[in-house]
């Protein structure tokens, strides 16, 4: 490595960088919601355009051959940190780089990467971390596609897995990690709250267990899917996670009009994942990145309104005679383990919850089919309220015995509350419950 600048090494005119972003005014550190309006972008670089243009190009022109070589040293990993300039849209681009800078702000991560979907982010993470013979230890349940990727797809290539329930105690986590330690544990993967049960994982306990059982180079990183509560209501890097994964389709995108994913973490881990992304081409496209930049400007407003609505709707549902149980983080029993985890890890209950109706699939379907405002669709975190049937939809591929063990029952309806009027939503649910 050298201290010489890019211009000194290549003889090229230095790439114009954005002005240093403002992150303080006087002694006040700016909040992420403020920084979403301009962080990582200098209008001077784009003819004074207030918003970043969409850079629809497949490739970028090098100032000279030496600069091209230097950029590819970063892309191929011969020099850590990625390319110091723009190369090719499978590797990087202005819209994606601005998006990644802003994603990092929310959790004060060192670096971030944007992907074409949440699952492409997860798949790229796994492929960059594991090899045949390795073991992934994960919490359960996970999003069904993630479970399929681990058990059925990576399993075909000799990757093993062990799991523990989302609400596991330190002793239960120790037992699973201790058993897994007989092999090479390449990754500990968590999802909290769990999809679709809303059970919380004790990230601090997982980190403590990992640190007690594994040492040095054998210490596996902890990655966590923070889609349900992040980045507003949970920041798992603060509890000991090393890598945070997002389906940016959900709250970050927030309008049900794009599909994308993100990974945040240390520069060391992000460099490893970036090399795999560069190879298999799972970066998000410029238009999607631009749309996400738009959405991040209202992220806190949307999540806050949806959270307030969810609290009102859940209060109504928990008292309804046709409702067996509402799996909402705002209703955790005082003194319970889940309440303890929530108190230490979360700053809000979110707007996605599990509704258990009295009955089974027949009653759940009747309720779903009677909804007028809430839309019968999978996904979550959008401006509109969505409702779905996990056992018969998103988790249909999960074996029946495992669904029952994880609490994914036929009477479970998953609901994601949007930003509509809360009383209108209550009226919708009240009418739909009359059909049950």
C-alpha positions in Angstrom: 0.0 0.0 0.0 1.1 3.6 -0.6 0.2 7.0 0.6 0.3 8.4 -2.9 -2.9 9.9 -4.2 -4.9 8.5 -7.2 -3.7 11.4 -9.3 -0.1 10.8 -8.4 -0.3 7.1 -9.2 -2.0 7.5 -12.6 -1.2 10.9 -13.8 -5.0 11.5 -14.2 -7.0 14.5 -13.1 -8.4 13.6 -9.6 -12.0 12.4 -9.7 -14.2 15.1 -8.4 -15.5 14.1 -5.1 -18.6 15.5 -3.4 -18.1 18.3 -0.9 -17.8 16.9 2.6 -21.3 16.2 3.8 -22.5 18.3 6.7 -23.1 16.1 9.7 -22.8 18.7 12.5 -24.1 22.2 13.0 -22.0 23.7 15.8 -21.8 21.1 18.5 -25.1 19.4 17.4 -24.8 16.1 15.5 -27.4 16.0 12.8 -30.1 13.3 12.8 -30.3 10.7 9.9 -33.7 12.2 8.8 -31.9 15.5 8.1 -28.9 13.9 6.4 -31.2 12.1 4.0 -31.8 15.3 2.1 -28.3 15.7 0.7 -25.7 13.4 2.3 -23.1 12.1 -0.2 -24.2 14.3 -3.1 -22.8 17.6 -4.3 -25.1 19.4 -6.8 -22.0 21.1 -8.4 -21.0 17.7 -9.8 -24.3 17.5 -11.7 -24.8 20.9 -13.3 -26.4 22.2 -10.1 -29.2 19.7 -10.1 -30.8 19.7 -6.6 -31.5 16.0 -6.8 -29.1 13.4 -8.3 -29.7 12.6 -11.9 -30.3 9.0 -12.9 -27.1 7.7 -14.5 -28.3 5.3 -17.1 -25.1 4.0 -18.4 -23.5 0.5 -18.5 -19.9 1.7 -18.4 -17.7 4.6 -17.5 -14.8 6.2 -19.4 -11.4 6.1 -17.8 -9.2 9.2 -17.9 -6.2 7.0 -19.0 -5.1 3.4 -19.0 -3.2 3.6 -15.7 -6.4 4.8 -14.0 -8.3 1.9 -15.5 -5.8 -0.5 -14.1 -6.0 1.1 -10.7 -9.8 0.9 -10.6 -9.7 -2.8 -11.5 -7.2 -3.5 -8.7 -10.0 -2.3 -6.4 -12.8 -4.2 -8.2 -10.9 -7.5 -8.2 -9.7 -7.3 -4.6 -6.0 -6.8 -5.2 -6.5 -3.6 -3.3 -9.1 -3.5 -0.6 -12.0 -1.0 -0.5 -13.4 -1.4 -4.0 -12.8 0.9 -7.0 -11.6 4.4 -6.4 -13.5 5.5 -9.5 -16.5 4.5 -11.6 -15.9 1.4 -13.7 -19.0 -0.6 -14.9 -22.5 -0.7 -13.6 -22.2 -4.2 -12.4 -19.7 -2.9 -9.9 -20.7 0.6 -9.0 -22.4 3.8 -10.1 -23.2 7.3 -8.8 -26.8 6.5 -7.7 -25.8 3.4 -5.9 -22.8 5.0 -4.2 -25.0 7.9 -2.9 -27.6 5.4 -1.7 -24.9 3.3 0.1 -23.5 6.4 1.8 -27.0 7.3 3.1 -27.9 3.8 4.2 -24.7 3.7 6.4 -25.9 6.9 8.2 -28.9 5.3 9.9 -26.9 2.8 11.9 -23.6 4.6 11.8 -22.1 1.6 9.9 -18.7 1.9 8.3 -19.9 0.9 4.9 -22.9 -0.4 3.0 -23.9 -2.2 -0.3 -27.1 -2.0 -2.3 -28.5 -5.1 -4.0 -31.2 -6.0 -6.6 -33.4 -7.6 -3.9 -33.4 -8.6 -0.2 -32.8 -12.2 -1.2 -29.9 -11.3 -3.6 -28.4 -9.5 -0.6 -28.8 -12.5 1.6 -27.6 -14.9 -1.1 -24.5 -12.8 -1.8 -23.8 -12.6 1.9 -23.9 -16.4 2.3 -21.9 -17.1 -0.8 -19.2 -14.7 0.3 -18.9 -16.3 3.8 -19.4 -20.0 3.5 -17.8 -23.0 1.7 -18.5 -26.7 1.5 -18.3 -28.3 4.9 -19.0 -25.1 6.8 -21.9 -24.6 9.2 -24.4 -21.8 9.4 -26.1 -21.3 12.8 -29.3 -19.4 12.6 -32.3 -18.3 14.6 -35.7 -19.7 13.7 -38.1 -19.0 12.1 -36.6 -17.2 9.2 -38.2 -15.8 6.1 -39.1 -18.9 4.1 -36.9 -18.1 1.1 -33.9 -17.7 3.5 -34.6 -21.1 5.1 -34.9 -22.6 1.7 -31.6 -21.1 0.6 -29.8 -22.4 3.7 -31.3 -25.9 4.0 -32.1 -26.9 0.4 -29.8 -25.0 -1.9 -26.6 -24.5 0.2 -27.2 -27.9 1.6 -26.7 -29.4 -1.9 -23.2 -28.0 -1.8 -22.2 -29.5 1.6 -23.1 -26.5 3.8 -24.6 -27.6 7.2 -26.9 -25.7 9.5 -28.1 -25.7 13.1 -30.8 -23.4 14.6 -32.2 -22.2 17.9 -35.6 -20.6 18.5 -35.9 -16.8 18.2 -36.6 -16.4 21.9 -33.8 -18.7 23.0 -32.0 -18.1 26.4 -28.3 -17.7 26.7 -28.0 -21.3 27.9 -30.0 -22.5 24.8 -27.8 -20.5 22.5 -24.7 -21.8 24.2 -25.8 -25.3 23.7 -26.4 -24.9 19.9 -23.2 -22.9 19.3 -21.2 -25.3 21.4 -22.5 -28.2 19.3 -21.8 -26.4 16.1 -18.2 -25.5 17.2 -17.1 -29.1 16.5 -17.1 -28.0 12.9 -16.3 -24.7 11.2 -19.0 -22.2 11.9 -18.7 -19.6 9.1 -21.7 -17.4 10.0 -24.3 -16.8 12.6 -27.5 -15.5 11.0 -30.4 -14.0 12.8 -33.8 -12.5 12.0 -35.4 -10.3 14.6 -38.3 -10.0 14.9 -38.8 -13.4 13.3 -41.0 -13.6 10.2 -43.9 -14.1 10.7 -44.2 -14.8 14.4 -42.7 -11.4 15.6 -40.5 -13.2 18.2 -37.4 -11.3 19.2 -33.8 -12.6 19.2 -31.5 -11.6 22.0 -28.6 -10.3 19.9 -26.6 -9.4 23.0 -26.8 -13.0 24.3 -25.9 -14.4 20.9 -22.8 -12.1 20.7 -21.8 -13.0 24.3 -22.2 -16.7 23.5 -20.2 -16.3 20.3 -17.4 -14.5 22.0 -17.2 -17.1 24.8 -17.1 -20.1 22.5 -15.1 -18.8 19.6 -11.8 -16.9 19.6 -9.4 -15.3 17.1 -9.8 -16.1 13.4 -12.3 -18.8 14.2 -14.9 -16.2 15.5 -17.8 -16.2 13.0 -19.5 -12.9 12.2 -23.1 -12.3 13.3 -25.4 -11.1 10.6 -29.0 -10.1 11.2 -32.0 -9.3 9.1 -33.3 -6.0 10.5 -36.1 -5.5 8.0 -39.1 -5.5 10.4 -37.8 -2.8 12.8 -34.9 -1.1 11.1 -33.5 1.3 10.8 -35.8 3.4 13.0 -36.8 1.1 15.9 -33.8 -1.3 16.1 -30.0 -0.8 15.5 -28.4 -4.3 16.1 -24.9 -3.2 15.4 -25.1 -1.6 18.9 -26.0 -5.0 20.4 -23.0 -6.8 18.9 -24.1 -7.8 15.4 -21.4 -7.4 12.7 -23.5 -7.2 9.6 -27.1 -5.9 9.1 -29.3 -7.1 6.2 -32.3 -5.3 4.8 -35.0 -5.9 2.3 -35.1 -2.3 1.1 -38.3 -3.2 -0.7 -40.1 -2.8 2.6 -39.8 0.3 4.9 -36.8 1.9 3.1 -38.6 1.8 -0.3 -41.9 2.2 1.5 -44.2 2.6 -1.6 -44.5 -1.0 -2.9 -43.0 0.1 -6.2 -39.5 -1.3 -6.1 -37.5 -4.3 -5.1 -34.0 -4.0 -3.5 -31.8 -5.1 -0.7 -29.0 -3.7 1.5 -26.1 -4.9 3.7 -24.4 -2.7 6.3 -21.3 -3.4 8.4 -17.6 -2.9 8.9 -15.4 -2.1 5.9 -13.7 -5.5 6.3 -16.9 -7.5 6.0 -18.3 -5.2 3.3 -15.2 -5.6 1.2 -15.6 -9.4 1.3 -19.2 -9.2 0.3 -18.5 -6.6 -2.4 -16.1 -8.9 -4.2 -18.9 -11.5 -4.4 -21.4 -8.9 -5.6 -19.0 -7.7 -8.3 -18.6 -11.3 -9.5 -22.3 -12.4 -9.6 -23.8 -9.0 -10.4 -26.4 -8.6 -7.7 -26.1 -4.8 -7.4 -29.3 -2.8 -7.7 -29.9 -0.7 -10.9 -29.5 3.1 -11.0 -33.3 3.8 -11.3 -34.1 1.7 -8.2 -31.2 3.4 -6.3 -32.7 6.8 -7.3 -36.1 5.8 -6.1 -34.7 4.7 -2.8 -33.0 8.0 -2.3 -36.4 9.6 -2.7 -38.0 7.2 -0.2 -35.3 7.7 2.4 -36.2 11.3 2.7 -39.6 10.4 4.2 -38.6 7.2 6.0 -38.9 8.5 9.5 -42.2 10.2 8.8 -43.7 7.0 7.2 -42.5 4.6 9.9 -43.6 6.9 12.7 -47.1 7.3 11.3 -47.4 3.5 10.6 -46.2 2.7 14.1 -48.8 5.1 15.7 -51.5 3.5 13.5 -50.4 0.0 14.5 -50.7 0.8 18.2 -54.3 1.9 17.8 -55.3 -1.0 15.5 -53.7 -3.6 17.8 -55.5 -2.1 20.8 -58.8 -2.7 19.1 -57.9 -6.2 17.9 -56.7 -7.5 21.2 -60.1 -6.9 22.7 -62.2 -8.5 20.0 -63.9 -11.7 20.9 -63.0 -13.4 17.6 -59.2 -12.8 18.1 -57.2 -15.4 20.0 -54.0 -13.4 20.3 -52.2 -10.4 18.8 -48.5 -10.9 18.4 -47.5 -7.2 18.7 -44.3 -6.1 20.4 -46.2 -3.4 22.2 -48.1 -6.1 24.2 -45.3 -8.1 25.6 -45.9 -9.3 29.1 -44.0 -7.3 31.8 -41.2 -9.4 33.2 -41.1 -11.9 30.3 -37.9 -12.7 28.4 -39.4 -11.1 25.2 -40.2 -7.9 27.1 -36.6 -7.8 28.5 -35.1 -8.2 25.0 -37.5 -5.5 23.6 -36.4 -3.1 26.4 -32.7 -3.6 25.6 -32.9 -3.8 21.8 -35.8 -1.7 20.5 -37.1 1.8 20.6 -40.5 1.1 19.0 -42.9 -1.8 18.5 -43.1 -1.5 14.7 -46.1 -1.7 12.5 -46.1 -5.3 11.4 -47.7 -7.9 13.7 -49.2 -11.4 13.9 -53.0 -11.8 14.3 -54.1 -15.2 15.5 -57.9 -15.6 14.9 -60.1 -18.1 16.7 -60.4 -21.0 14.2 -58.2 -22.1 11.4 -57.6 -21.6 7.7 -61.3 -21.2 6.9 -61.7 -18.3 9.3 -58.4 -16.7 8.3 -59.4 -16.8 4.6 -62.9 -15.4 5.4 -61.3 -12.4 7.2 -58.8 -11.8 4.4 -61.4 -11.9 1.7 -63.6 -9.5 3.5 -61.1 -6.7 3.8 -61.9 -3.5 1.9 -59.0 -1.1 2.7 -56.2 -3.5 3.6 -54.9 -5.2 0.5 -54.5 -9.0 0.3 -50.8 -9.1 -0.6 -47.5 -10.3 0.7 -44.8 -7.8 1.7 -44.7 -5.1 4.4 -43.6 -1.6 5.2 -45.5 0.2 2.5 -47.7 3.2 2.7 -50.7 0.9 2.4 -51.9 -1.7 4.8 -51.3 -5.3 3.7 -52.5 -8.6 5.1 -51.5 -12.2 4.2 -51.7 -15.8 5.3 -48.1 -17.0 6.0 -48.9 -20.7 6.3 -50.6 -20.8 2.9 -48.5 -18.1 1.2 -45.0 -17.0 2.1 -44.2 -20.0 4.3 -46.1 -22.6 2.2 -42.8 -24.4 1.3 -41.8 -24.9 4.9 -42.4 -28.5 6.0 -45.6 -28.8 8.0 -43.9 -30.1 11.2 -41.5 -27.2 11.2 -44.3 -24.7 10.7 -46.2 -26.1 13.7 -43.1 -26.0 15.8 -42.4 -22.4 14.9 -46.0 -21.2 15.5 -46.8 -20.6 11.8 -50.4 -21.9 12.2 -53.4 -21.9 9.9 -55.2 -19.2 12.0 -52.2 -16.8 11.7 -52.7 -13.6 9.6 -49.8 -11.3 9.2 -50.7 -7.6 9.0 -48.5 -4.6 8.0 -50.1 -1.3 8.9 -49.7 1.6 6.6 -50.2 5.4 6.8 -54.0 5.5 6.3 -56.4 6.9 8.9 -56.2 4.6 11.9 -60.0 4.7 12.5 -60.7 3.8 8.9 -58.5 0.7 9.3 -60.2 -0.2 12.5 -63.6 0.0 10.8 -62.3 -2.3 8.0 -61.0 -4.9 10.4 -64.2 -4.7 12.5 -66.4 -5.4 9.4 -64.1 -8.2 8.2 -64.2 -9.9 11.6 -68.0 -10.2 11.3 -67.4 -12.8 8.6 -65.3 -15.1 10.8 
